[in-house]
């Protein structure tokens, strides 16, 4: 099952869809134009059911095969939202919305799944039901969780679910995957430190919150170096350090720290949270100050299921001639919420030599479209053969 001829025929049309979506990026749950476009096309393809408003602005299409003896229902998911970045690609279909762009390739993901939906609705050469899922708010808004909380899995009877992401630096149309933990849990912390402000010429009359916070930033690095098992993964990054005063001659009363934590296991996630809270309390107490920690749990670890990962790899290998072992990724992915509800797998498809995702010069490589569409079609046709 190499790249399907039908997708070679559809390639120019799917590219047009992708570039139209690219020119009109929408952030988080504000995917109103994109969602409407998706729903319109799914209806035009002849999907048996098209439902909008799941997870606020998500869209689901149902495509029934020629028969349903298997009783299987397979979900295929693409994300639709863009990022709050000003585009710097210079392409003629660049973002028409200042301060927003498709810097992660979700325009390509949406277009590829639309192409697969058109093919599956035309051919229906499978025994079961395919459910195509178009999700908003992957970029920090937990749209995957919102769709699950709306009862999507039970409502459509989804038994397995698959996701895909383009990957710059990999050969165009090649694939990579790994079983087990794949993308990291993504948590955030806010720490408000309080000391005793005063005149910078009289530090002995103050509790210097800047010095206190500097020691805490250093201490937080010991979570990875001295608390974590060296073979496990944890990243603790302080990304913002703001004092309550910016004057040359004032020792500030307070400091606000922000940062992120990335982990690959539930145990390490718990350890990191506990150590951040303990260090904040005791380091500041040692200086005579105090700290309040707000720890926000974000996306969980995205864990690929063994059987579905092996199956997805076999389909990818038939499309592109092979499927590589993917590395661990310390970025987050809210497809994790769907994989907590149903077995499934998430795969990477090569985007070629382009800027990395989340960069203002990134652009989805349209040459990856036939391989991505063929993978989606293969998941359905091989998992539910007619």
C-alpha positions as CSV (number, residue, x, y, z in Angstrom):
1,X,0.0,0.0,0.0
2,X,2.2,2.8,-1.2
3,X,0.9,6.4,-1.6
4,X,-2.5,6.0,-3.2
5,X,-3.0,7.3,-6.7
6,X,-6.2,9.1,-5.6
7,X,-4.2,11.3,-3.3
8,X,-1.8,12.2,-6.1
9,X,-4.9,13.3,-8.1
10,X,-6.3,15.2,-5.1
11,X,-3.0,16.7,-4.1
12,X,-3.5,20.2,-5.8
13,X,-7.0,20.5,-4.3
14,X,-5.9,19.5,-0.8
15,X,-3.0,22.0,-1.1
16,X,-5.5,24.7,-1.9
17,X,-7.5,23.9,1.2
18,X,-4.3,23.9,3.3
19,X,-3.2,27.3,2.0
20,X,-6.6,28.8,2.5
21,X,-6.6,27.7,6.1
22,X,-3.1,28.9,6.4
23,X,-4.1,32.4,5.2
24,X,-6.9,32.6,7.8
25,X,-5.4,31.3,11.1
26,X,-7.5,31.1,14.2
27,X,-6.3,30.7,17.8
28,X,-7.5,28.3,20.5
29,X,-11.3,27.8,20.4
30,X,-11.9,30.7,18.0
31,X,-11.7,28.3,15.0
32,X,-15.1,29.4,13.7
33,X,-14.1,29.9,10.0
34,X,-12.0,26.7,10.0
35,X,-14.6,24.6,11.7
36,X,-17.3,25.9,9.3
37,X,-15.0,25.1,6.3
38,X,-14.4,21.5,7.7
39,X,-18.1,20.9,8.3
40,X,-19.0,22.1,4.9
41,X,-16.5,19.9,3.1
42,X,-17.4,16.8,5.2
43,X,-21.1,17.3,4.2
44,X,-20.1,17.8,0.6
45,X,-18.1,14.5,0.7
46,X,-21.2,12.7,1.7
47,X,-20.3,11.8,5.3
48,X,-23.1,9.9,7.0
49,X,-23.1,12.3,9.9
50,X,-21.4,15.7,10.6
51,X,-21.6,17.1,14.1
52,X,-20.3,20.6,15.2
53,X,-19.9,22.2,18.5
54,X,-18.1,19.3,20.3
55,X,-15.5,20.7,22.6
56,X,-17.0,24.1,21.8
57,X,-15.8,24.4,18.2
58,X,-14.7,20.9,17.3
59,X,-16.1,19.0,14.3
60,X,-16.8,15.2,14.0
61,X,-17.6,13.4,10.8
62,X,-18.8,9.8,10.6
63,X,-18.1,7.6,7.5
64,X,-19.6,4.1,7.4
65,X,-17.9,1.4,5.4
66,X,-19.6,-0.9,2.8
67,X,-20.3,-3.3,5.7
68,X,-20.2,-3.3,9.5
69,X,-19.6,-6.9,10.3
70,X,-16.5,-6.0,12.3
71,X,-18.4,-3.6,14.5
72,X,-15.2,-1.6,14.7
73,X,-15.1,2.2,15.1
74,X,-11.7,3.9,14.5
75,X,-11.1,7.6,15.3
76,X,-8.7,9.8,13.3
77,X,-7.8,13.2,14.8
78,X,-6.4,16.4,13.4
79,X,-5.9,19.8,15.2
80,X,-7.1,23.1,13.7
81,X,-5.8,26.0,15.8
82,X,-3.0,28.4,15.1
83,X,-0.5,30.2,17.3
84,X,-0.2,33.9,18.4
85,X,2.9,34.5,16.3
86,X,3.5,37.1,13.6
87,X,4.3,35.2,10.3
88,X,7.6,35.9,8.6
89,X,7.5,33.3,5.7
90,X,6.9,35.8,2.9
91,X,4.7,33.3,1.0
92,X,1.8,34.6,-1.1
93,X,-0.7,32.8,1.1
94,X,0.7,34.1,4.4
95,X,-1.5,34.9,7.3
96,X,-3.9,37.7,6.7
97,X,-4.4,38.0,10.5
98,X,-1.8,40.1,12.3
99,X,-0.2,38.3,15.2
100,X,-1.6,34.9,14.3
101,X,-0.1,32.2,12.1
102,X,-0.1,28.4,11.5
103,X,3.4,27.9,12.9
104,X,2.8,24.3,13.9
105,X,1.3,22.9,10.7
106,X,-2.2,22.3,12.0
107,X,-3.4,23.7,8.7
108,X,-1.6,20.7,7.0
109,X,-3.0,18.3,9.6
110,X,-6.6,19.5,8.9
111,X,-6.1,19.4,5.1
112,X,-4.7,15.9,5.1
113,X,-7.5,14.5,7.2
114,X,-10.0,16.2,5.0
115,X,-8.4,14.6,2.0
116,X,-8.6,11.2,3.7
117,X,-12.2,11.8,4.6
118,X,-13.0,12.6,0.9
119,X,-11.4,9.4,-0.2
120,X,-13.0,7.2,2.5
121,X,-16.4,8.6,1.7
122,X,-15.9,7.9,-2.0
123,X,-14.6,4.4,-1.7
124,X,-16.0,3.1,1.7
125,X,-13.7,0.0,1.1
126,X,-13.8,-1.0,4.8
127,X,-15.9,-3.0,7.2
128,X,-16.7,-0.7,10.1
129,X,-16.9,3.0,10.8
130,X,-14.4,5.8,10.5
131,X,-14.8,8.9,12.7
132,X,-12.8,11.9,11.6
133,X,-12.1,14.3,14.5
134,X,-11.2,18.0,14.0
135,X,-10.1,19.5,17.2
136,X,-9.6,23.1,18.3
137,X,-7.3,24.5,21.0
138,X,-4.4,22.1,21.0
139,X,-1.9,24.9,21.6
140,X,-2.5,25.2,25.3
141,X,-6.3,25.2,25.4
142,X,-6.8,21.5,26.0
143,X,-9.3,21.1,23.2
144,X,-8.7,17.4,23.2
145,X,-9.9,17.2,26.8
146,X,-12.9,19.4,26.0
147,X,-14.0,17.1,23.2
148,X,-13.6,14.1,25.5
149,X,-15.5,15.8,28.3
150,X,-18.3,16.4,25.8
151,X,-18.7,12.6,25.6
152,X,-17.2,12.2,22.1
153,X,-15.8,8.8,22.6
154,X,-19.0,7.2,23.9
155,X,-21.3,9.2,21.6
156,X,-19.6,7.9,18.5
157,X,-18.6,4.5,19.9
158,X,-14.9,5.2,19.2
159,X,-12.8,2.1,20.1
160,X,-9.3,3.2,19.0
161,X,-8.0,6.7,18.1
162,X,-5.0,7.8,16.1
163,X,-3.1,11.1,15.7
164,X,-0.4,12.5,13.5
165,X,2.0,15.5,13.5
166,X,4.4,16.8,10.9
167,X,8.0,16.9,12.0
168,X,10.6,19.3,10.5
169,X,14.1,17.8,9.9
170,X,12.7,14.4,8.9
171,X,12.6,13.5,5.2
172,X,9.3,14.5,3.6
173,X,6.7,11.8,3.9
174,X,8.8,9.5,6.1
175,X,7.4,8.3,9.4
176,X,8.6,7.8,13.0
177,X,6.8,6.5,16.1
178,X,7.5,5.0,19.5
179,X,5.5,2.9,22.0
180,X,4.9,4.1,25.6
181,X,5.6,7.6,26.8
182,X,6.2,9.8,23.8
183,X,5.4,13.5,24.5
184,X,5.9,15.0,28.0
185,X,3.5,16.2,30.6
186,X,3.5,20.0,30.6
187,X,3.0,21.8,33.9
188,X,3.5,25.4,34.9
189,X,4.3,27.1,38.2
190,X,3.9,30.6,39.6
191,X,5.9,31.5,42.7
192,X,5.2,34.8,44.6
193,X,8.1,35.5,47.0
194,X,7.7,38.1,49.7
195,X,10.5,39.7,51.7
196,X,11.0,43.2,53.2
197,X,11.7,46.0,50.8
198,X,13.8,49.0,51.6
199,X,16.6,51.3,50.5
200,X,19.3,49.6,48.5
201,X,21.9,51.4,50.6
202,X,20.6,49.7,53.7
203,X,20.3,46.0,52.8
204,X,20.7,45.0,56.5
205,X,17.3,46.6,57.2
206,X,15.6,44.5,54.5
207,X,14.9,40.9,53.6
208,X,16.3,41.0,50.1
209,X,13.8,39.2,47.9
210,X,15.9,39.4,44.8
211,X,18.8,37.5,46.4
212,X,16.2,35.1,47.9
213,X,14.7,34.5,44.5
214,X,18.1,34.0,42.9
215,X,18.9,31.3,45.4
216,X,15.6,29.6,44.7
217,X,16.2,29.6,40.9
218,X,19.5,27.9,41.5
219,X,18.0,25.4,44.0
220,X,15.2,24.4,41.6
221,X,17.9,23.1,39.2
222,X,18.8,20.4,41.8
223,X,15.5,18.7,41.1
224,X,16.9,17.4,37.9
225,X,20.5,17.0,39.1
226,X,19.9,15.6,42.6
227,X,16.3,14.4,43.1
228,X,15.5,12.7,39.8
229,X,16.7,9.3,38.8
230,X,19.3,10.0,36.1
231,X,17.6,7.6,33.7
232,X,14.2,9.4,34.0
233,X,13.4,12.7,32.3
234,X,12.6,16.0,34.0
235,X,13.0,19.6,32.9
236,X,12.5,22.5,35.3
237,X,12.9,25.9,33.6
238,X,12.3,29.3,35.3
239,X,11.3,31.5,32.4
240,X,10.3,34.7,34.1
241,X,11.8,36.7,37.0
242,X,10.0,39.9,37.8
243,X,10.7,42.2,40.8
244,X,8.0,44.5,42.2
245,X,10.3,47.5,41.7
246,X,12.7,48.3,38.9
247,X,14.4,51.3,40.5
248,X,18.2,51.5,41.0
249,X,18.0,52.2,44.7
250,X,15.2,50.1,45.9
251,X,15.3,46.5,47.2
252,X,11.9,45.2,46.1
253,X,9.3,43.8,48.5
254,X,8.4,41.0,46.1
255,X,9.5,38.8,43.2
256,X,7.3,36.7,40.9
257,X,8.8,33.6,39.2
258,X,7.2,31.7,36.4
259,X,8.3,28.5,34.7
260,X,7.5,25.1,33.2
261,X,8.0,21.5,34.2
262,X,8.3,18.7,31.7
263,X,8.2,15.0,32.8
264,X,7.7,11.6,31.2
265,X,6.1,9.7,34.1
266,X,3.4,10.3,36.7
267,X,5.9,9.6,39.5
268,X,8.4,12.2,38.3
269,X,5.5,14.7,37.8
270,X,4.5,14.2,41.5
271,X,8.2,14.5,42.6
272,X,8.8,17.7,40.7
273,X,5.7,19.4,42.1
274,X,6.5,18.3,45.7
275,X,10.1,19.5,45.4
276,X,9.2,22.9,43.9
277,X,6.8,23.5,46.8
278,X,9.3,22.4,49.4
279,X,12.2,24.3,48.0
280,X,10.2,27.5,47.7
281,X,9.0,27.2,51.3
282,X,12.3,26.4,52.9
283,X,14.7,28.5,50.8
284,X,12.6,31.6,51.4
285,X,12.2,30.8,55.1
286,X,16.0,30.6,55.4
287,X,16.2,34.2,54.3
288,X,13.4,35.3,56.5
289,X,10.9,35.6,53.7
290,X,8.0,33.5,52.4
291,X,6.6,32.1,49.2
292,X,3.3,31.1,47.7
293,X,3.4,28.5,45.0
294,X,0.6,28.0,42.4
295,X,1.3,24.8,40.5
296,X,-0.8,24.2,37.4
297,X,-1.0,20.7,35.9
298,X,-1.3,20.9,32.1
299,X,-1.3,18.2,29.5
300,X,-0.5,14.7,30.9
301,X,2.2,12.4,29.4
302,X,1.1,11.2,26.0
303,X,1.4,7.5,26.0
304,X,1.2,5.4,22.9
305,X,-0.4,1.9,23.3
306,X,1.8,-1.0,22.3
307,X,-0.5,-2.9,19.9
308,X,-1.8,0.2,18.1
309,X,1.7,1.6,17.8
310,X,2.9,-1.5,16.1
311,X,-0.1,-1.4,13.8
312,X,0.4,2.3,12.9
313,X,4.1,1.6,12.2
314,X,3.2,-1.2,9.8
315,X,0.8,1.0,7.9
316,X,3.4,3.8,7.7
317,X,6.0,1.4,6.5
318,X,3.8,0.3,3.6
319,X,3.2,4.0,2.6
320,X,6.8,5.2,2.8
321,X,8.9,2.1,2.7
322,X,9.8,2.2,6.4
323,X,9.0,3.6,9.8
324,X,11.8,4.8,12.2
325,X,12.0,4.8,16.0
326,X,11.0,8.3,17.2
327,X,12.9,10.0,20.0
328,X,11.3,11.1,23.2
329,X,9.8,14.6,22.9
330,X,9.8,17.0,25.8
331,X,7.1,19.2,24.2
332,X,3.4,18.6,25.1
333,X,0.5,17.3,23.1
334,X,-3.1,17.2,24.2
335,X,-3.9,14.1,22.1
336,X,-2.7,12.6,25.4
337,X,-6.3,13.1,26.8
338,X,-7.7,11.0,23.9
339,X,-5.2,8.3,24.5
340,X,-6.2,8.2,28.2
341,X,-9.7,7.4,27.1
342,X,-9.0,4.9,24.3
343,X,-6.1,2.9,23.0
344,X,-4.4,4.3,20.1
345,X,-1.1,5.8,18.7
346,X,0.4,9.1,17.6
347,X,2.9,9.2,14.7
348,X,5.3,11.8,13.2
349,X,5.4,12.5,9.4
350,X,8.4,14.2,7.9
351,X,8.2,17.8,6.9
352,X,11.6,18.1,5.3
353,X,14.2,20.8,5.8
354,X,12.0,23.6,7.1
355,X,12.1,25.9,10.1
356,X,11.1,24.1,13.4
357,X,7.5,24.4,14.5
358,X,6.5,27.5,16.6
359,X,9.0,29.6,14.5
360,X,7.8,32.6,12.5
361,X,9.4,31.2,9.4
362,X,7.9,27.7,9.7
363,X,5.6,26.5,6.9
364,X,3.9,23.1,6.4
365,X,5.4,21.2,3.4
366,X,2.7,20.4,1.0
367,X,4.7,17.6,-0.5
368,X,3.9,15.6,2.7
369,X,0.2,15.6,1.9
370,X,-0.1,12.4,-0.2
371,X,1.9,10.3,2.4
372,X,-0.2,11.7,5.3
373,X,-3.5,11.1,3.5
374,X,-2.4,7.6,2.5
375,X,-1.5,6.8,6.1
376,X,-5.0,7.8,7.3
377,X,-6.7,5.8,4.6
378,X,-4.4,2.8,5.5
379,X,-5.3,2.9,9.1
380,X,-9.0,2.5,8.3
381,X,-8.7,0.0,5.4
382,X,-6.2,-2.2,7.1
383,X,-7.7,-2.1,10.6
384,X,-11.2,-2.8,9.2
385,X,-10.6,-4.7,5.9
386,X,-13.7,-5.1,3.8
